[in-house]
């Protein structure tokens, strides 16, 4: 770092994104991208919007908010679009956490939570997952502060039922709960319907996974109007034009073709089951993932060794060095052909493993 870097960030450990190699072609199963292209309407509307890039985007994102509200069954004033769901999550850390309201989240979860806490100078209470890698709801309920809960969790893929989260909301109406639903469209229950009942709930989602727009950077938050107003205060104090013109158009186009999204999600769920069955037949142990990825380990080969062996065969998965999950790899669910290539490579690797 330079001698000018502020001391308040000197100890900050930034988030590490998934590998994006440029040196050769890989079967890329490491960053939970969709194997399907964006909806045709999304592509067309984004191309048309490119013709007006000399103009600022609409800071209110009104057309996108209306389309989101109609899709979700909420009011436009209960939605806020952002530059990826990472931005709405950061807004939540800024708006709802401070010295008196620490951030509370599990020890094994989305890696940006501790970064956002450190970046914004708020204390964090980190609660261990249970031995089976499920969320300890009793510990969450007992903790004081603003809860951040990825559901399904990442990287485990394990989902909590909506009723369990509602019990958490009802137990302490004065505590904020942020439910990060980046992967909800692949088999979990969304908490969006609960925003009408609980003013202490913010739900965040993304267009990156189920709607094939990871490169567009579009996310959103859903909550009661008062919470959205809070988050708008943060938005208009940082970057009013946070969603660019092409991304906004692509989002509206994707929402106009929800049947395309649902069909892609169904295909990914089928491919997930196919790959999970194949991995189990090879002796892998897997969590009960409800996301667009699998979380797997094998008793005969370490997680890092398996990751490296797959990489050598042109397949990228995500390995985490955290002690509790170092034997696992997170494997994005891709096309059926990609899943078959993964299974073939895994079988070959195990044949070579003593």
N, C-alpha and C positions, 0 to 999 in steps of 0.2 A: 504494500500500500504506500501511497505517497505521504510525505510529511504534512500534507494539508488535510488528510482524512480525519473527520471528526472523531474524537475519542468515544462519543456515545455509540458509534457503530464499530469500534475497533474489534470488539469481541464477537461481532455478528458472524454466524455461520450460515451462508446462503443456502437456499434450496438447490438440490442437484437434479436437473431435468434428466429424463431418459435419454439414452445415447441416440444421436442423430448422425449416423456415419455418412460420409461423403466419398469414401475411398473405393467402395465397391457396392454391389447390389446384395441385399440381404432379404430373407423372409423376416419381416419386421414385426415381432410379437412382443415388443418391450415398452410401448407407450400408450397402449389401450386406444389406438385409433381404430376407426371403422374400416373394414375391408371394402365397403361400398362407397361409391362416389356420392356427392351431395344430390339432393333431389333435383330433377331437371329444372323445375321452376326456380329453385334457389340459384342455380347456375345462370339461368337466363336473366333474372332480375339483378344479380350482381354485375353481370356484363353491361346491362343497360345503365346501372348506377355509375359505372366507371366513366361514362361519357360526361358526367357532371362533377368530376373530382376536383375541379377548380373551386367548387363551392363547399362551404362547411356543411357537415351533417347536421341534422335537426337535434339540438341538445335535449329536447324533451323526449325524443324517440317515440313520439305519439303514435304513429302507425304501427310500429312494432309492439308497443305496449297494448294497443287495442287487439292485435292479433294474438298476443300471448294471453291476454285476459280471456278472450273468447275460447281459446284452446283449453285453458286451465279451469274455467268456470269461476273466475274472480273478477273484480273490477279493475280497470286500467290504473286506478290510483293505488292498487295493492301490488303492483309489479314495478321492478326497476331493472332495466337492462344494463349490462356492464361489459367491460372488456375482458371476457372470460369469467368463469365463476371465481377465479382467484381474486379478481378485483372486488367482487361483492363480499367475499370472505374477509379481505383486508379492510374494507369499509366497516364490516361488523366488528372486527377487532378494535378499530378506531372509535366507533360509535358506542359500543356497549361494554368495553373493558377499561378499567383503570386500577389504581392502587386498591380501591375498596371492592372492586369487582374483578378478580383475577380470571384469566381464561382457564377453563377446565376441559381436558381432553384425555383420551387413552394414550398409553405409551406406544402402542403400535397402531398407527393411523396415518392419515395423509401428512406427508412430511413438511408441508407448508405451515401447519399450525404453530409449531414452536418457532419457526422463522418469523411469522407475523407477530407473535407475542414479543419476541426480542426486538424486532424492528420498531414496534410501537411502544416499547418500554413498559409493558404491562407484565405483572407476575403471572406465572403459569403453574397450575396444579396438574401434575401428570399422574394418571391413575393406571396401574397395570391391568392389562387384560387378564382374564382367567387363564388357567393352564390350557384350556381347550381353545384359546384365542377368541373367546366370546367377550362381549362388553360386560363389565361388572356394573349392572344397573344400580345395585344397592350402594356401591361406592360413589357412583355419580350422584345419586339422590342425596347422599350425605354431604357432598362437597359444596362449598360456598363459592359462587362465582358464575360466570357466563359459560354455559356448556356448549362445546363444539363437538358435534357427533356426526361422523360420516356414516351414512346408511344407504346402501351397503357399505361396510367399512372397507378401507383400502390400507394395506394390500390383501387382506384376508378374504374379502368378498362376502363375508357373513353379514346377513341382514337381520335387523330387529323387526318384529311386527309393529304395525302402527299403534296398536293398543298399549304396548310397552312404553312407547315414547309419549303417548297421551298421558299415561300414569305419571310420568316424570314431569310433564307440564302442569298437571293438576296438583301435584304434591306441593309445589311452591310457585304460586302465580307471580311472585315478585322476582323470580329468577328468569333471565333470558336463556332460551335454548335455540341454538342455531343448528339446523339439520341440513347437512351437506348431501344432496341427493344426486351427485354426479352420475351414478350408475343405476339409478332407480328404475329405468325403463327396461331392465333386463331381468325382472322377476321379483322386485321388492314392492312394498306398499308405500305410496307417497303420502307424506303428511300435509300436502297442500290443502286438503279439505279442512284441516284443523285450524287454519288461520282465521276462520270465521268465528271460532269458539275461543281461541286463546290469543290474547294480545302480547304474550311473551314468547311467541314463536316466529322465527324467520327460517324459511326454507330456501335453499339455494340449489340451482340446477345449471346445466350447461348444454350447449348445442354441440359440444366437441365429440361426444360418444355416439349417442343414438341417432343424431341428426347429421353426422358425417361432416361437421364443420370445425374440426380442430384447428385448421389453419386460418379460419376466419376470426377466431377469438371472440366468442359471444357467450355470455352467461347471464343469469338473472337471479333476482331474489324475489320472494313472495312473502308478504306479511300484511298485517293490518296497516291502514293508511298512516297512522302515526309513526310506525316504525319506518315505513318507506320515506316519509318526510324527514326523519332523522338521517337516513342514508343519503337522501338527496342533498342535505346540508353538507355532508362530507364530499359528495360528488362535485357539487358546484364550488367547493372550496379547493378542489384539486384539479379536475379536468372535466369541464362541462361537455366537451365534445368527445366523450370517452368511447362511443361506438361510432366507427367510421361509416361512411355512406354505403360502401359496397357490402360491408358486413350486415348492416341493418337491412338492406334489400335481400341479402341471402337468407337472413333469419325469417323474414316475412314469407319468402318463397318456400322455405322448408316447412313452415307452419301451414301453408296452403296445401301441402301434400302429405298430411299426417298418415295417410294409408301407406305411403311409401316407407315412412319411418317405421310404422308398426310391422310391416312385412320384413324389413331388414332386422329389426329386433328379434322377431320370431326365428329368422334364419340363424342369427347369432346364438340364440338359446339352444337351437337344435345342434349347432356345431359345438357348443360348449358341452352338451351331453355326450356327443360323439367322442370328443377329445378326452373328456373325463373318464368315460368307460374304457377307452384305449389305454390311458395312462394307468388306471387301476389294474388292468389286465397285465401290465408290465411290472406291477408291484409298487406303484407310487401311492402315497397317501395324500389326500386332498381335503381341503376345507369344503364346506357346503356353500360354494360361491353362487351369489345371485347377481353377479356383475358380468361385464364382458371380458373377464379374465379368469384364469384358474390359478390357484395357489397350491403348489405341489412340492413334495419332497420324496426322496427315495432312501431306504435304509442302507443301500450299498454304495451311494456316492454322495459327496457333500454338495451343497448348493452352489458354491463357487466353481467347483470342478465341473459340475453339470453345465452351468452357464458357459464356461470356457469351451467345453467340448461341443456344445451346440453352436457357439459362435464360430468355431473352426470349421463347422459344416455349413456356414452361411445362414444360421438362424439366430436371431437376437431375442433374448428374453430379459427380464429385469431381475437382477440379484441385489439383495440388500445385505449389508454387512452387520446390521444390528444383531446382537448376540442371540436374542430370543428367536429370530427367524432366519438365521444365517444358513440353515439347511434347506430353506425353501427357495423357489423361484416363482415369480409372478409371470404368467404366460397369457398374453392377449389372445382372445378368441378371434381368429380370422376366418378366411374362407374354408370350405371343406378341403380343398386341395392343400392349403397351408397347414391345416390340422393333420392331414395325412402325412405330409412331409415331416412335421414335428414328431409324430409317432414313429415313423420309419427311422428318423435320426436317433430318437430316444432308445429304440430297440437295438440299434447298432452300437450305441455308446455303452449300453448295459452289457452287451455281448463282450465288449472289450474290458469291462470292469471286473476285477477279481471278486 
